[in-house]
Each structure stands twice: as C-alpha cells, then as structure tokens.
Amino acid sequence: MVSTNDLRASLLRKQAELTRLKIDKTQALQQIADHNQVFSRTASAGLSLKAAAGASAGPAVETAKSQIKRGAQKAIDLMATIAELEQEVAELEQRLAAADQLAQTKKARKQPQRAKPIAQKAAEQVTVLFLAANALKDAPLELDAEARDIQENIRKSARRDAINFVTRWATQPLDILQAINETNPQLVHFSGHGSENDELVLQGDDGKPKMVRLAAIVQVMLSASDTIRLVFFNVCFSNEEAEAVVKYVEAAVGMNTAVSDEAARVFAAQFYSALGFGKSLQTAFEQAKAALMLNGIPEENTPKLYVKAGLDPARLVFVKE
C-alpha cells in the first residue's frame, strides 16, 4: 500500500511537471503568433495571399509557414499531455485527501475523549449576591435604584420564592470573600464603576476608591467556583473580566464599553425577571437586550455573554419553572 508521504511526493512531482508544461505551451503559442506576424509582413511586402500559399513563395514565407505548422503541432501535443497530467494530479489529490482523512480518523480513535463540561441542573432555590460599590463621589451611580428594580422584577416573577436576593453595600475588596462565604451564592452581581484597565472600583478602608485587578477577581471565582454558576459584571469596561472568569464558572455577563446608569438598571432588572420565570440564560440575555431597545436606550450591543467551553447558554437554566 502506498504511504501518504509517497502520495504527497508523487503529487508534488506531477504538479511541478504540469507547471513546466503549461509554460512550454504558453511559449509555443507565442512563437506561433510571432511567426504569423512574419508571414503577414512578408505577404504585404508584395506577395498576394495566393502566392504566399503556393510553392513559388519566397524562402521567408516558406520558413514562416513551416514554423507555424511545427509550432501548432507542438502546442497540440502539449495540450494533450497537459490534459492527461491534470487528470493524474486530480486523482492523486483525491487519494491523498482520503489518506489524510483516514489518518485523522485513526488518530482521533486513539486519543481519549474529553468529557464535556456538565452544567448543574436548575435549582429549587438560588441566591443572588448583589455587591455594590459607589466609590467615585464625583460620578455617583444610582445603585440603590438598580437593586430596587431587580428585586421588584424578581417579586413579580413566577418563581419569586426560589430566588434569594442578598445585597451588600459600599463593598470593600475583602467583603467579596466574606459575603460569598456567608451566602454561598449561585449568582454574583457586581454593580458600580469599572476602569479601562480591567479593574473594578471598590471602596477602600479610608472611604476612597480602591482598584481591584482582574487577576484578583478571577482568583476569587476560582476559590469559590463550587457554588457560583454565573457572574454578572454590571460595570463599565468589564468585558475582559467576564471572558476570564468563565474558565471557572459556567457563565458571565460583562460590558464591552461604558454603560449608562439607565441601561445598567433596565438590562439587569429584565435579566433577573426572565430567570425568575425559569427562562434559559440565552433567553434572559436576549430579553434584557430587548428591554433596552423597547425603552429607546441605544446600548443593546454593550452587554456581552460568555459561557464555559462546551456549554450551551440556551440549555443553561438556573431556576426551575
């Protein structure tokens, strides 16, 4: 049986030969064109077309005619050879493709199959931990209004008793771990300011803003990922944070640019409302975007949804219907 390497080497040789023959054909056709020009010039110099075709034609005309015939025959022979070689190349390409496919199939069979991530089932009871930090006094946010709207929409949902909404205010960095350990939440919601340098703006011990790096947030999710399924970064420029944490939790929502107070409030309220009706993560996300559009807020492309590799957001449900 011919090996894949032998097939590939043979194909390369045939392709090189085919390229050379096509160049020869182009040259042969060019020579025919050149000889035709000589023939035409000679005839226009005083010979009639009939005389040029006759036996008494001048040596130059006879030479041109002979060269045209030889060139035409060479071109015909080359075209026939090229056609045969093209067929051989096509057959070799098909054989090589089949051999490569067979090799890949054998390799795949030898490799152990990795188990796909398994999403947790919808729960009878879930806790949403709302962590708020309004640390920039010169740019205050209506975080209390956001929390109120979320809580009100949960209250109106069909499974309102299944969602425990817990809030923590003026959040400092170490408050995050403390609150997670106290509440064992399935959903963690950050509300406040974010920076373009992949930082969350929390409250410092001195009441001043405290920047928390992306790596620290990811480490928190890593240490608490046994319970946390979703992280919602309802802060500006939080796209990188959301993308990073899905290595350790099932899903995350982030904002790819600055987001207005109104957009953050409307989006979050509808998102949790949909979850409260037992809707999937994908449906909740799309409904929240629709709520922005219905309210005439042109920021529906700001929120971004991320899920862990292998999971389908359309099949992720957090609250049983």
C-alpha positions in Angstrom: 0.0 0.0 0.0 1.4 3.4 -1.0 2.1 5.6 2.0 0.7 9.1 2.5 4.2 10.6 2.2 4.8 8.7 -1.1 1.5 10.1 -2.5 2.4 13.6 -1.4 5.8 13.4 -3.1 4.3 12.0 -6.3 1.7 14.8 -6.3 4.4 17.4 -5.9 6.4 16.0 -8.8 3.3 15.9 -11.1 2.3 19.4 -10.1 5.8 20.7 -10.9 5.8 18.9 -14.3 2.4 20.3 -15.0 3.6 23.8 -14.3 6.6 23.3 -16.7 4.4 22.0 -19.5 2.0 24.9 -19.2 4.9 27.3 -19.5 6.1 25.4 -22.6 2.6 25.7 -24.1 2.4 29.4 -23.5 5.8 29.8 -25.2 4.7 27.6 -28.2 1.6 29.7 -28.7 3.7 32.9 -28.5 6.0 31.5 -31.2 3.1 30.8 -33.4 1.9 34.3 -33.0 5.4 35.7 -33.8 5.6 33.5 -37.0 2.2 34.7 -38.1 3.4 38.3 -37.9 6.4 37.4 -40.1 4.1 35.7 -42.6 1.7 38.7 -42.7 4.6 41.2 -43.2 6.1 39.2 -46.0 2.8 38.9 -47.8 2.1 42.6 -47.5 5.5 43.4 -49.0 4.4 42.4 -52.5 3.1 38.8 -52.5 -0.5 38.0 -52.8 -2.1 35.7 -50.3 -2.4 33.1 -53.1 1.2 33.4 -54.0 2.2 33.2 -50.3 0.5 29.8 -50.1 2.0 28.5 -53.3 5.2 26.6 -54.0 6.8 29.6 -55.6 6.6 31.7 -52.4 9.8 33.2 -51.2 12.0 31.5 -48.6 10.9 33.7 -45.8 7.3 32.9 -46.3 8.0 29.2 -46.6 10.1 29.3 -43.4 7.3 31.1 -41.6 4.7 28.6 -42.8 6.9 25.7 -41.7 7.5 27.2 -38.3 3.8 27.8 -37.8 2.9 24.2 -38.6 5.6 22.9 -36.3 4.6 25.3 -33.5 0.9 24.3 -33.9 1.7 20.6 -33.7 3.8 21.2 -30.6 1.1 23.2 -29.0 -1.5 20.4 -29.7 0.8 17.7 -28.3 1.4 19.8 -25.2 -2.3 20.4 -24.6 -3.0 16.7 -24.9 -0.2 15.9 -22.4 -1.4 18.6 -20.0 -4.9 17.2 -20.1 -3.6 13.7 -19.2 -1.4 15.1 -16.4 -4.2 17.2 -15.0 -6.3 14.1 -14.7 -3.4 12.3 -12.9 -3.0 15.2 -10.5 -6.7 15.3 -9.7 -6.7 11.5 -8.9 -3.6 11.9 -6.7 -5.3 14.8 -4.8 -8.3 12.6 -4.2 -6.2 9.7 -3.0 -4.2 12.0 -0.7 -7.3 13.6 0.8 -8.8 10.1 1.5 -5.5 9.0 3.1 -5.3 12.1 5.3 -8.9 11.7 6.4 -8.2 8.0 7.3 -5.1 9.0 9.3 -7.1 11.7 11.2 -9.8 9.2 12.0 -7.3 6.7 13.3 -5.6 9.4 15.4 -8.9 10.5 16.8 -9.8 6.9 17.8 -6.5 6.6 19.7 -7.0 9.8 21.7 -9.1 9.7 24.8 -12.3 11.6 24.6 -12.5 14.6 26.9 -15.7 14.8 28.9 -17.7 17.9 28.1 -18.4 20.3 31.0 -21.6 19.4 32.7 -23.9 22.2 33.7 -25.6 22.0 37.0 -29.3 21.4 36.9 -31.8 24.2 37.7 -32.2 24.6 41.4 -35.2 24.8 43.7 -33.6 27.8 45.4 -30.8 30.1 44.3 -29.1 33.1 45.9 -28.1 36.2 44.0 -25.4 38.2 45.8 -25.6 41.9 44.8 -22.2 43.6 45.6 -22.4 47.4 45.2 -19.7 50.0 45.4 -20.4 53.6 44.7 -16.8 54.7 45.3 -16.4 57.7 42.9 -18.1 60.6 44.6 -17.7 62.8 41.6 -19.5 60.2 39.5 -22.3 58.8 41.7 -24.4 55.9 40.4 -28.0 55.0 41.2 -27.1 51.6 42.5 -30.0 51.6 45.0 -32.4 52.1 42.1 -30.8 49.2 40.3 -31.1 46.9 43.3 -34.7 48.0 43.8 -35.7 47.4 40.2 -34.1 43.9 40.2 -35.8 43.0 43.5 -39.2 44.3 42.2 -38.9 42.3 39.0 -38.0 39.1 40.9 -41.0 39.7 43.1 -43.2 39.8 40.0 -41.8 36.6 38.5 -43.4 33.2 38.7 -40.6 31.7 40.8 -40.0 34.6 43.1 -39.8 32.4 46.1 -37.0 30.4 44.5 -34.7 33.5 44.3 -33.0 34.9 47.4 -31.7 38.4 46.6 -29.0 39.5 49.0 -27.3 42.9 48.9 -24.0 44.2 50.2 -23.2 48.0 50.1 -20.0 50.0 50.0 -18.2 46.8 49.1 -14.5 46.6 50.0 -12.2 44.0 48.5 -12.2 41.6 51.4 -16.0 41.9 51.7 -16.3 39.9 48.5 -14.9 36.7 50.0 -16.8 37.3 53.3 -20.1 37.7 51.5 -19.6 34.7 49.3 -18.7 32.5 52.3 -21.7 33.8 54.2 -24.3 33.4 51.5 -23.0 30.6 49.2 -24.5 32.3 46.1 -25.1 30.7 42.8 -25.1 34.1 41.1 -22.8 37.0 41.9 -23.6 40.5 40.7 -21.1 43.4 40.7 -22.6 46.9 40.4 -20.5 50.0 40.3 -17.6 51.5 38.4 -15.1 49.8 36.2 -11.9 51.1 34.5 -10.5 50.6 31.1 -7.5 48.9 32.7 -9.5 45.8 33.6 -10.2 47.0 37.2 -13.2 47.1 39.5 -13.6 50.2 41.5 -14.4 49.2 45.1 -14.5 51.0 48.4 -11.2 51.4 50.4 -10.9 51.3 54.2 -10.4 55.1 54.1 -13.5 55.6 52.0 -11.6 56.3 48.9 -11.8 54.3 45.7 -9.8 51.0 45.7 -8.9 49.5 42.3 -9.1 45.7 42.2 -7.3 44.0 39.3 -8.8 41.3 37.0 -6.5 38.7 38.3 -7.8 39.1 41.8 -11.4 38.7 40.7 -10.5 35.6 38.7 -8.8 34.1 41.8 -11.9 34.8 43.9 -14.0 32.9 41.3 -11.5 30.0 41.3 -11.7 29.7 45.0 -15.5 29.8 45.1 -16.4 28.1 41.9 -18.1 25.1 43.6 -21.2 27.2 44.3 -21.0 30.1 41.8 -22.5 29.5 38.4 -22.9 33.0 37.0 -21.0 36.3 37.5 -22.7 39.5 36.3 -20.3 42.4 35.9 -22.8 45.3 35.6 -19.9 47.8 35.4 -18.2 49.7 32.6 -15.4 48.1 30.6 -15.9 44.7 32.2 -15.7 42.6 29.1 -12.3 41.2 29.9 -13.3 40.2 33.4 -16.4 38.3 32.1 -14.4 36.4 29.5 -11.7 35.4 32.0 -13.9 34.0 34.8 -15.8 31.5 32.5 -12.8 29.3 32.9 -14.1 28.6 36.4 -17.8 29.3 36.4 -20.5 28.3 33.9 -21.3 31.8 32.5 -20.6 35.5 32.9 -22.0 38.8 31.6 -19.8 41.9 31.0 -19.9 45.3 29.4 -17.6 46.0 26.4 -17.6 49.7 26.9 -19.1 52.4 29.2 -22.7 51.7 30.2 -25.2 54.3 31.4 -27.0 54.1 34.7 -30.3 53.7 33.0 -29.1 50.9 30.7 -27.4 49.0 33.5 -30.6 49.2 35.6 -33.1 48.2 32.8 -30.9 45.4 31.5 -30.3 43.8 34.9 -33.9 44.1 36.0 -35.2 42.3 32.9 -32.4 39.7 33.0 -33.3 38.6 36.5 -37.0 38.8 35.7 -36.6 36.2 32.9 -34.5 34.0 35.2 -37.3 34.2 37.7 -39.7 32.8 35.1 -37.5 29.8 34.6 -36.1 31.0 31.3 -32.7 29.9 30.0 -29.6 32.1 30.2 -29.7 32.8 26.5 -33.4 33.8 26.6 -32.8 36.0 29.7 -29.9 37.8 28.0 -31.8 38.4 24.8 -34.9 39.6 26.7 -32.7 42.0 28.6 -31.3 43.4 25.4 -34.9 43.7 24.0 -35.8 45.7 27.2 -33.1 48.3 26.3 -34.5 48.6 22.8 -38.1 48.9 24.0 -37.1 51.7 26.3 -35.3 53.5 23.5 -31.8 53.0 25.1 -29.3 52.5 22.2 -26.9 50.3 24.2 -28.1 46.8 23.4 -24.7 45.9 21.9 -22.8 46.8 25.1 -23.6 43.7 27.2 -21.7 40.5 26.2 -22.5 37.0 27.3 -19.8 34.3 27.8 -20.1 30.7 28.7 -17.6 28.0 29.6 -16.3 26.0 26.6 -18.7 23.2 25.7 -21.8 24.7 27.3 -24.9 26.0 25.5 -26.4 29.1 27.0 -29.8 28.0 25.5 -29.7 25.0 27.8 -28.5 26.7 31.0 -31.4 27.2 33.4 -30.8 28.5 36.9 -34.4 28.4 38.4 -36.8 25.6 37.8 -40.1 26.6 36.1 
